[in-house]
Structures are given as structure tokens and as C-alpha cells.
Amino acid sequence: IRHRLEGLQVFGSVLYIAAHPDDENTRLLTWLSKEKHLRTGYLSLTRGEGGQNLIGSEQGAMLGMIRTQELLAARRIDGAEQFFTRAVDFGYSKNPEETLRMWNKDSVLADMVWVIRNFKPDVIICRFPTSGEGGHGHHTASAILAEQAWSAAADPKRFPQQLRYTEPWQAKRLFWNTFQFGNVNTTSAEQLKINIGAYYPLLGESTGEIAARSRSMHKSQGFGTAAQRGEMIEFFKQLKGETVQGDLFEGLDMNWSRVGAPVDFRSKVAELINTFDDKAPEKSIAAIAELYQWLGALPLKDAEVRYWVAVRQKEIRALLLACAGWYAECLADAYSLTPGQEFTVRLQCIQRRDAGLRLIKL
């Protein structure tokens, strides 16, 4: 809970983009989420329907369902959120031209723009380059589309039908997370280098340990990954946006001033964190609830403020339940039904701390 409370101080988001389940860099996702406290997302253009299956006989769409669940399980561990497009993994592709034709390029690009406009990332990171070193047509196509989506999401003339529900969004920067896979080494000394090998005392684990558990969720692909500890260097090549020297988020406004919160409001957040009692988290419920109300009273001057107020309020609702030791479970009296058949659901709610929360029937 304390680790999550500390995250309330940070306003920033980053979106990682690649082609398949298991393409994501779980070490980097973990570091962005756990160390930087950023809202972190992974956009997998496909659900991996064309991959291998080492745990069963499912192929095609059924394998895509399995790999979707593997991705969601991985995100529950590394702290990132998961997104998809309608692109279908049709197996190995030799070149991006074939991929973009089979995917229906404009449809997939529209999906990517939709995710960017709604997730509102400050920074977008590609796993693969547009030049083909990724070795797979899907990989290269994901990078080509990421560059196009970076620009298209900010252009109100592109996919204007989406603007009934969202707004244009310009990410500040686009990077390629370079790599060394086997004999292919795309890193170089002049690239931006970041040591992501952090240790999180509140969690009792390091980046490499959390990332290994996340990566090992890709069971159908046989990805059991050993934990790593200590220094871990990631390399980045900047593709678009204002040039940075030593940090992906250099010069960006990533605190409470981003939503126009007054100074005394920010001090209340700091006080909430400093006075949190690890052995009696319920003592912080009143202060957290007050913070929720303060957020609701902030002037919603633009779409970005509305976005961050909604994000923070969702996090605070979860923190309130966590501080109360709240657990809820619904159990049906039958595991299968036919249309029209009646069934009963039993709701069990447990408040494991004396927090004074109560259920209200709506």
C-alpha cells in the first residue's frame, strides 16, 4: 500500500508497442511501473494466434485466447496495463509489406491511434526498428505503424470519427528500445543508456526478479525465465520529439502541478504518505477519502486534467479498499446454465480492518 501511495506523486504515462505476446520487455515495463511509478501500458498488435503451443493442442483463435490470458497474467505481476488491436497473427511473415496487407493497415493504425488518444502516453517506446533487424515482418510492421500512429493520434483530420469520444493526443517523444538478440546487436555507445536494475525494499524484490515472474507467464511459448539481479542496462534510440540527454522523460511536467493542484493540496499528499501506519492502514482512510473529494473539486479545465483526475480517483478507490483489508467474492450455485434458467449468486464481503466501510444497496 505504501508503494502505491508513493505513486500518487507521479503524473506520467508510457506506452510500449510491439507485435506479439512475449515481444514486450518485461524488465523495462517493471522498472517504469514500479520504480518510476508511471502509468505503463503494453500494446500488443496481435494476440499471438500464429505462435506455437507447448502446453496444449489449441491453435489459431483458441491459442490467441490462451496467449491473451498469459499477457494479462504477466501485467498483473509487472504492473503495466494491456492493450490490443484487431491485427491477427497469421504466422511468420518475411516482410512488412505482406504484414500490412494481411492486417489491413488502416484498420490496425486506427486501433493504435485510439489507444494512444485514450491512454495519453507522454512517451511511446517501440520494441523493434523499421529497418528490419527484428527479423519478422510483424515486428518491422509494428515499428512502422508506431511511427505513423505517433503523428496520426495528434492530427484531428486522421480518424475523426474517434473524436466523438476522445481527443487528439501528441506524445512528447518516440524511442526505439534497441537490443541484442543472439548475433544481432542494435545497441551502440552513443545511444541513451539507463540502468533499470532497481531493488524495491517495500516489495522485497528487484526489477529482474519481478520481470522474470512476469515473463514466465508466457507458458505456451515455453518462456520460463530465470531471475536477474544487479545492474541491467537498457539502450534507447530516439526517433521523434524533443531531444533528450539522459532521461526518457527529461523536462516533462510529471507532478501535481500538471492538473493545477495548489501547493497546500500537494502538501496534503506528502503528509498522507509520511503519516501512513504500515501496521494500521485503516487510520489513513479518512485522509485518502478527503484526497478523493479534493480531486473531484479540481477545475476540469481540459481533457488532460479530466484524464488524470479519473486515473487518480480509480487508484484511490482501490487504495481505500486495500487499507480496509476489503475482500469480495461472488459465487454462483451452478457452473453452467441454459438460457432462461434461474440461478443464485452468493456475495461474500469481508472487511478485515476496523475501517467503518459499509455496503450501500443501489
Secondary structure, 3 states (H helix, E strand, C coil): CHHHHHHHHCCCEEEEEECCCCCCCHHHHHHHHHHCCCEEEEEECCCCCCCCCCCCCCCCHHHHHHHHHHHHHHHHHHCCEEEECCCCCCCCCCCHHHHHHHHCHHHHHHHHHHHHHHHCCCEEEECCCCCCCCCCHHHHHHHHHHHHHHHHCCCCCCCHHHHHCCCCCCCCEEEEEECEECCEECCCCCCEEEECCCEECCCCEEHHHHHHHHHCCCHHHCCCCCCCCCCCEEEEEEEEECCCCCCCCCCCCCCHHHHCCCHHHHHHHHHHHHCCCCCCHHHHHHHHHHHHHHHHHCCCCCHHHHHHHHHHHHHHHHHHHHHCCEEEEEEECCCCCCCCCCCCEEEEEEECCCCCCCCCCC
